[in-house]
Amino acid sequence: MKNIIASPHAPKAVGPYSQAVEVDGTLYISGQLPVDGATSTMPEGIEAQTRQSLKNLEYILTEAGMGFKNVVKTTVLLQHISDFAKMNAVYAEHFSEQMPARICFEVAALPMGALVEIDAVAVK
């Protein structure tokens, strides 16, 4: 049985998808842009945008009764691969032990002109 997870603190889905779906203890979180759910604004710079994307992931994880320690896989999309080191430094603030598997790559463009988007899979 699938359970739709939505945090009132993370940005609302802007299309025909859910913030997250939980199935049998596994949580699939849609890509999180660096949009502040309260103000619908996006901070400037890769570090601030990475922090906001991770904050949005955290809101959804919390809504599902999980945390970063439950994350087993992430995908990081970057507008510019040259931002990798700066993004990675912020990412490491949230994942420092038993890090999840990850893929990271540059894309041609992200919605709303974002510099980063991060999705995750977590397990209870």
QUINOR-V91082 format. One record per residue. N is the residue number from 1. RES is the residue in one letter. SS is DSSP state (a for helix, b for strand, c for the rest). PSI is psi in whole degrees, -180 to 180 (* if undefined). OMEGA is omega in radians with two decimals (NA if undefined). Layout:
N/RES/SS/PSI/OMEGA
N/RES/SS/PSI/OMEGA
//
This chain:
1/M/c/133/3.13
2/K/b/143/-3.11
3/N/b/123/3.12
4/I/b/129/-3.13
5/I/b/130/3.09
6/A/c/126/3.07
7/S/c/134/3.08
8/P/c/-12/-3.10
9/H/c/-26/3.12
10/A/c/158/3.13
11/P/c/143/3.10
12/K/c/150/3.06
13/A/c/137/-3.10
14/V/c/15/-3.14
15/G/c/-168/-3.12
16/P/c/63/3.10
17/Y/c/166/3.12
18/S/c/155/3.02
19/Q/c/-43/-3.14
20/A/b/156/3.08
21/V/b/130/3.09
22/E/b/131/3.09
23/V/b/120/3.08
24/D/c/44/3.07
25/G/c/0/3.08
26/T/b/129/-3.10
27/L/b/124/3.11
28/Y/b/111/-3.09
29/I/b/126/3.10
30/S/b/159/3.11
31/G/b/133/-3.12
32/Q/b/115/3.02
33/L/b/163/-3.13
34/P/c/52/-3.12
35/V/b/129/3.07
36/D/c/121/-3.09
37/G/c/-28/-3.11
38/A/c/-36/-3.03
39/T/c/-11/-3.07
40/S/c/25/3.10
41/T/c/162/3.13
42/M/b/130/3.13
43/P/c/167/3.11
44/E/c/146/3.00
45/G/c/151/-3.06
46/I/a/-38/-3.14
47/E/a/-49/-3.13
48/A/a/-38/3.12
49/Q/a/-38/3.08
50/T/a/-44/3.10
51/R/a/-42/-3.12
52/Q/a/-42/3.10
53/S/a/-43/3.12
54/L/a/-35/3.07
55/K/a/-41/3.10
56/N/a/-41/3.05
57/L/a/-43/-3.13
58/E/a/-41/3.10
59/Y/a/-44/-3.11
60/I/a/-42/3.08
61/L/a/-45/-3.14
62/T/a/-43/3.12
63/E/a/-31/-3.14
64/A/c/3/-3.13
65/G/c/28/-3.13
66/M/c/-179/3.09
67/G/c/-175/-3.13
68/F/a/-29/-3.14
69/K/a/-19/3.13
70/N/a/-11/-3.07
71/V/b/128/-3.14
72/V/b/-18/-3.09
73/K/b/138/3.02
74/T/b/159/2.97
75/T/b/129/3.12
76/V/b/122/3.07
77/L/b/128/-3.14
78/L/b/139/3.03
79/Q/c/-36/-3.11
80/H/c/117/-3.14
81/I/a/-20/3.08
82/S/a/-15/3.08
83/D/a/3/-3.04
84/F/a/-50/-3.07
85/A/a/-42/3.14
86/K/a/-44/3.09
87/M/a/-44/-3.08
88/N/a/-37/3.13
89/A/a/-42/3.10
90/V/a/-43/3.13
91/Y/a/-41/-3.12
92/A/a/-21/3.07
93/E/a/-25/-3.10
94/H/a/-27/3.14
95/F/c/98/-3.08
96/S/c/-18/3.10
97/E/c/144/-3.12
98/Q/c/56/-3.09
99/M/c/147/3.09
100/P/c/163/2.95
101/A/b/155/-3.08
102/R/b/148/2.92
103/I/b/144/-3.14
104/C/b/130/3.09
105/F/b/162/3.11
106/E/b/141/3.09
107/V/c/162/-3.11
108/A/c/-38/-3.14
109/A/c/155/3.06
110/L/c/154/3.12
111/P/a/146/3.06
112/M/a/15/-3.14
113/G/a/18/-3.14
114/A/c/154/3.09
115/L/c/-18/-3.07
116/V/b/151/2.99
117/E/b/137/-3.07
118/I/b/132/3.00
119/D/b/173/-3.10
120/A/b/156/2.97
121/V/b/131/-3.13
122/A/b/154/-3.12
123/V/b/135/3.10
124/K/c/*/NA
//
